[in-house]
Amino acid sequence: MQVRVLLKRYGTQMAQITRMTRISFWFVFLVCVSCRHEKSETVYYEGLNDSIYYAKGFQIETHSGYMLATVRNPWNNNLILQRYVLVPKSDTLPKSLPDGILIRTPIARTICYGSVQCVFLSELNALQTLAGVCEPQYINIPYVRENVRNGKIADLGQAANPDLEKIMLIQPEALFAAPIDNSGYGQAAKLKIPIIECVDYMEPTPLARAEWIRFLALFFEKKEIADSLFRETVNRYNELVRLTANVEKRPSVFTETVYSGIWYQPGGNSYIAHILSDAGANYLWKEDKNTGSIALSFETVLAKAEKADYWLIKDNNTEDMTYNKLICENPNYALFDAYKKRNIYLCNTGKVSYYEELPIHPDWILKDMVKIFHADLLPDYQLRYYKKIE
């Protein structure tokens, strides 16, 4: 079921949701470190400036007359995926610049290949720069949907094969896209339009992925907004972690349903597995070392999760899952204690913006899970994404 939902919503970007690992609980402060180059000196300032606290995939350097944003290759840590040299449009172009794609900021006309990049722009108050999107049917942002309908934002079709003629007519200053396993962009790469590589989905922790808002902010000169939003997310997330740190009972939990004969569970080092742990739950596959999903048989899941306290399911349908529908799908689901005790919670991603908000607001997802497992810790909170199946 989880894979079916991802295929519907993200197509070729399916892998974005699953490659994540353990959460950090403290800032790694890089204070006053300097790196010498032949032509200039890079200085990392104290506080939310050039220092990166959680993210592993990008680096920011402030130089005289320009900024350098470097994206690491997540499939080969020894390589650089791309370098962007950012110079304000209001400034004269420096005589000497390093190798990289030159971007004059702030960008005023953009294209986004995916819904996640649109959400980042929304958070930065930069949606007015959006001139085209791929797969708008999966973008749950009213501004985008309305302007696609009235033609102000172009529908470019599938992210895997966008309409190149429309892209050329739009004449964007940059394309924001998420590469899949370093596979390239086909004919779109020949248009000589800068492609901003967003590999946030490859980050090892929720807060690491959320920090990518600071990377995207550079292209719109929205640094202060991004730093403030990220700081608030970190504070809220860690507040919830502290709330569950000393819970006496950690209820057991498993997730999702069978799809095409296979039951996919999050790997023990995955993004979801560690949010479950931070929420004060005992995820039954926590000892697994995988960062993505693990493919299991029904019998394997039953043997391990038959007595589990909770069962969390994600689905994408016009109507919510019920116990009757679940049992019609597979009568053997009734063998689980979570079914017998009516402790199953559903997140219908067709009705809530789970996938859009997950990368930027992991604290919101975490709060739902804390409420599910330890309702007494958040007595006044109403679930945002999940609901108990009826």
N, C-alpha and C positions, 0 to 999 in steps of 0.2 A: 504493500500500500504506500509506504513511504517513497519508494522509487517511482511508482506510478504518478504520485503527486508532483515529484520533482520533474519528471519528464514532461508533464503538462505545462508546468510553469516556466521552466528554464531551458528546455531543449538541450542544446549543446553545452549549456552552463550548469548541467546537473551536478558536476563534481564540486561546485562552489560550496555546497552546504555541508559536505562531509569531511573535509580535510582539516581538522582542528584538534588541538591537544590541550594539555593541562593549563589551568588558570594560574596567574601570578597574583600575589597579594601585596606586593610592595613596589614602589618606584625604584628603578635603577637610575640613579642620578649621575649624569655625565657632566661634571662640573669643571669648567675652565680647562678643558683638554685642548691642546692645539696640535694640528697636523701640518707639517711644512710641505709646500709644493714649490716648484721652481718659480712660478709666476705670482702666487698669492698665498695667503695664510688663512686657514679655516679655524674659526673659534667657536666652541660650543658653550653657549651661555647658560647660566644657572636658571632654573625655572622652566616654564613651558615656552621654550624658545626653540633652538635647534635640537635640543636633547630629545631623544626618542625613548619612551619609557617602557612600552610593551611590544610594539611592532618590530618585527625582524626584517620585513621586506623592503623598507625604504630608509633613506638617509637624507637629511637636509643640511646644506652647508651655506652659510652666508658669507659672501665675498664683497669686495668693493665694486659696486655697480651691477651686481647680479646675484641671483641665488642658484644653487645647483641642487637639483633633486634627483637622486639616484635610486632606481628600482633594482633590487637584486633578483636574480633568476631563482625562483623557488624550487625548480627541478634540478638545479646545479648550483649549490651555494658558492662555488668558486667563480661563477660568472655573473656579469651584470646584464640585466635584461634591457634596460634603457637608461639614458641620462638626459635630463631636461635642463636647459639653461634658460632661466627666467629673468627677463629684463622688463621693467615697467615701460609701458608705451610712452609715458611722459618723459622718460629719460633718453639721453643720447646713447646710442649703442656703443659700449666700450670697444676700444681698438683691439684688445686681446681677450678672447673668450676660449674656454676649454671645449673639447669635443662634446657633442651632444645635440639634441634637437632644440633649436632656438624657439622660445615661446615668448611673445610680447604680451604682458599682462596689464590689466585684467582681460581675460577672454570674454568676448561679447556675443559670440555665435558658436554654439556647440551642437554635437550629436551624441546621444547616448545609446549604446547597443543593448543595455540591460536595465531592468527595473532598479537594481541596487544602486547603480550610478545616479539614476534619477532621484532616489531618496537622499543620497548625499547632497545633491544640488538643492533639493528642497530644504534640507536642514541648514544649508548655507545661504538661503534666500537668493539663490542664483538660477531658479527655474526660468526666469525671463530670458535667459541666454539660450534656452533649448529651442532648436530649430527642427530637429528630427529625432525619431526614436525607432528602434526595432521592437517588434512584437508588443504593440501598445495594449493588446488585450490582457497582458499579464501585469500591467502597471497600474497599481491601485492608488493613484494620486489624482484627485479630482481635477486639478489644474491641467495635468497632462491629458487626461481623457477628454475634457471639454475642448481643449485646443487642437487635439487630433481630429475631433468631430467637425470643428469649424474650419479646419484646414490651416490653421496658424502653425501647427507642428506637423511635419510630414511623417506619414507612416512609411517606413523604409523596408517593411517586410521582415523576413527571418534574419536573425543575427548571423546565422551561418552563411547566408547568401543575400546580403542587403541589396537594395536597388541602387546601383552605382550612378545611374543617370540622375536620380533625385538628389543623391549626395553632391554631385557636381553642380547641380542647379542651386543648391542651398549655399554652397561655398562656405562651409564652416571653418572656423579657425583651429578646431581640434575635434577629434573623435575620442570619446571615452569608452573603453571596451575592456573586457576581461578575457585574456587569452586562456585557452585550454591546453595544458601540457605543452606549452611552447609551440603550438601548431601553426601560428601565423594567421594572417587575415586575408589570404587569397588575393583577388584582384583589387580589393580595397586598399591594399598596401601600395599599389602602384599609382594611387591618386595624388601622392605627394602632400597629403594632409596629415599633420602630426597626429599620431595615435597615442593617447595617454593610457599606458598599460596599468590596469587596476587589478592587482593580484591579492587584494585584501582577503579573499576567500581562502587563501593558502596559509593564513596566519595560524599560529599554534594555539591561541587563546582568544576568548571573547573580547577582552579589553584590547588585545593586540589588533584585532580586526577593526574595532571601533575607532582606534587611533588613526586609521586611514583618512578620517575626515580632515585631519591636519595636513595630509599630503594634497588632497584635492583642493583644499582652501587656498593653497599657494597660487593656483592658476586663476583665481578670481580675486586675489588680494583680500581674502576674508579670514586672515590668520587669527585675529582677535576673537571673532565669533566661534571659530573651530576650537580654539584653545579653551574657551569658556564651556562649550558644549561637552567637550571631552572630559574636562575636569569634573563637571557635574555627573557624568555617566560613571566615572571611576568612583566618586564618592558614594553614589547611591548603590553601586554594585557591592563595594566593600562593606558598606553598612549592613547589607543583607547577609553577606558572608559572616560577619561578626555575630549577627543575630542567631545563626544556626550552628555556630562553632561548638557550642557545648550542649546540644540537644541530647537528651538521655537515650531516646530511641530513634534509630534511623530506619524508617520503613523500607522494605524491599520493593523494587520497581523494575518493570521491563516495558518495552515499547513496541508499537506498530502492529501490523498483521501480515499474514501470508500474501505474497504476490507471485503469481506464476509458479507456485510450488516451492518458493523460497521465502524464508522469514528473515528479513534484514534487521539486525540490531546494530545500534551505534557501537563502534569499537571502544574499547576501554580507555583509550587515549584521545577519544574524539571530543569535539566541541560540546556536544549534547551530554555526553557522559560526565563531563566535569561540571557542567551547569547543574546536573542532577545531584552530584556530590556536594556542590556549594549550597544547594537547596536543603541539605540535610537528609538526603535519601541514600539508601544502599543500592546502588545500581548493580544488578546481578552479574554483569559482564565487566565489572571494573578492573579485574585482573588481566583482561585482554590487552595486548600491546598495540593493536591497530588504531590508526587515526581516522580511518574511514569506516564504512559499514562492513559488517561481517555477515556472510551468507550462511544461514543455518536451516536445518530441516525442522518441520513441525515437532517431531519427536524430541529433538535436542532442546528446543525451547520449552516444551512441556516438562521435560525431566528437570530442568533448572528453575522454571518459573511457575510451576503448578501451584505452589503455596505463596506466591508473591502477594504483597499487600496491595499494590497499585499497578495499574496498566494504563499507559498513556498512548493515545493513537492520534495521528495526523491524517486528515482526509481532505478531499476537495470535491464537494458536491453541493448541489442546490438545496438538498435536504440533509439534515443532520443524521448521523448514524444513531440507531437505537439498538437496544438489546435484541429485539426481534430480527432486525436486519442483520445484525452481527451473526446471530445463530443460523440464519438462512444462508449466509455466505459460507460458513463452515460450522457444522453442528458440534465439532470437537472443541470449539472455543468455550463451550459450557463446562469443560473439565477444569478450567482455571478457577482458583479461589476468588480472584478479582472479579470474575464474571458472577460467581455464585453470591458474593457479598456486595455486588453492585458498586465496585470501586474502580470503575473505568472512566477516564476523562478523555474528551475529544477536543481537538483543535481543528476546526473546519477552515482550512486556509482559503477556501472560496468566499468566506464571509468576513474574515479578519486578516489584517495585513501582517501576518506572522513573518513571512519570508522577507518582506520589505523592511521591517523594523528590526529583525534579528541582528543584522550586521552592525547597526548603529546604536541600538538600545538593548543590549543583552541584559541590562538591569531590569527591564520591563518583563522579559521572559522569565528571568530568575524569580521575580516577585510572584508571578503566577505559581511557580513550582513550590515556593516556600508556603504559599497559601494552601496548596493542595496537601502537602505533606505535614505541615505544622500550622494549621489554621489558627491556633491560639496565639501565635507570634504576630499575626496580622489580623486582629479581630474585625477591623472596620474595612478591610480591603475587599473589593469585588473583582473576581477573575476577569482578565482582559482578553485572553486568547482561548483558554480552555473552558469547558463546561462539563459537568457530570452527565454522562449518558443516561437517558431515561428509558 
